[in-house]
């Protein structure tokens, strides 16, 4: 069973700015992929999928690493 302690589950459609502001620990994942999203003025409307396309990063890898960073590898149970 997943040990997720967050109320947020990362998907390709997740808003990048929300993720970075709410969970700043995720910045290291973006930095690892040379994605300066925390400094981008246009990040407010972008999804993770948008950013991955812009920076030529595999979205599945990015999402998996962000989930791991947050300790949420499975969807939260309802």
C-alpha positions in Angstrom: 0.0 0.0 0.0 1.2 3.5 -0.8 2.3 5.7 2.1 1.1 8.9 0.5 0.6 11.7 3.0 -0.4 14.3 0.5 -3.9 15.2 -0.8 -2.5 15.8 -4.3 -1.9 13.1 -6.9 0.4 14.1 -9.8 -0.9 13.5 -13.3 0.2 14.9 -16.7 -2.7 17.4 -16.4 -1.5 18.8 -13.0 -0.9 22.5 -12.9 2.9 23.0 -12.7 2.7 26.3 -10.8 0.4 24.8 -8.2 2.7 21.8 -7.7 5.8 24.0 -7.3 4.2 26.4 -4.9 2.5 23.8 -2.8 5.3 21.2 -2.8 8.6 23.1 -3.2 10.5 19.9 -2.7 9.5 19.0 -6.3 11.9 21.7 -7.6 14.8 19.3 -7.5 13.0 17.0 -10.0 12.5 19.9 -12.4 16.1 21.0 -11.9 17.3 17.4 -12.6 15.6 17.6 -16.0 16.9 21.1 -16.7 13.4 22.5 -16.5 13.6 26.0 -14.9 9.8 26.0 -14.4 10.0 27.7 -11.0 11.5 30.8 -12.7 9.2 30.8 -15.7 6.6 33.6 -15.9 4.4 31.6 -18.1 4.2 28.5 -15.9 0.8 29.5 -14.3 -1.3 28.1 -17.1 0.9 25.2 -18.0 0.3 21.6 -17.2 3.1 19.1 -16.5 2.5 17.7 -20.0 2.9 21.2 -21.6 6.2 21.7 -19.7 7.5 18.3 -20.6 6.8 18.9 -24.3 8.5 22.3 -24.2 11.6 20.9 -22.6 11.6 17.6 -24.4 11.2 15.5 -21.3 9.4 12.2 -21.1 6.1 12.9 -19.3 5.9 9.4 -17.9 9.3 9.7 -16.3 8.6 13.2 -15.0 5.3 12.2 -13.4 6.8 9.1 -11.9 9.7 11.0 -10.3 7.3 13.7 -9.0 5.1 11.1 -7.4 8.1 9.4 -5.8 9.3 12.8 -4.5 5.9 13.3 -2.9 5.7 9.7 -1.7 2.5 9.2 -3.7 2.9 6.4 -6.2 -0.7 5.3 -6.2 -3.9 7.3 -6.4 -5.3 8.2 -3.0 -8.1 5.9 -1.8 -11.5 7.4 -1.6 
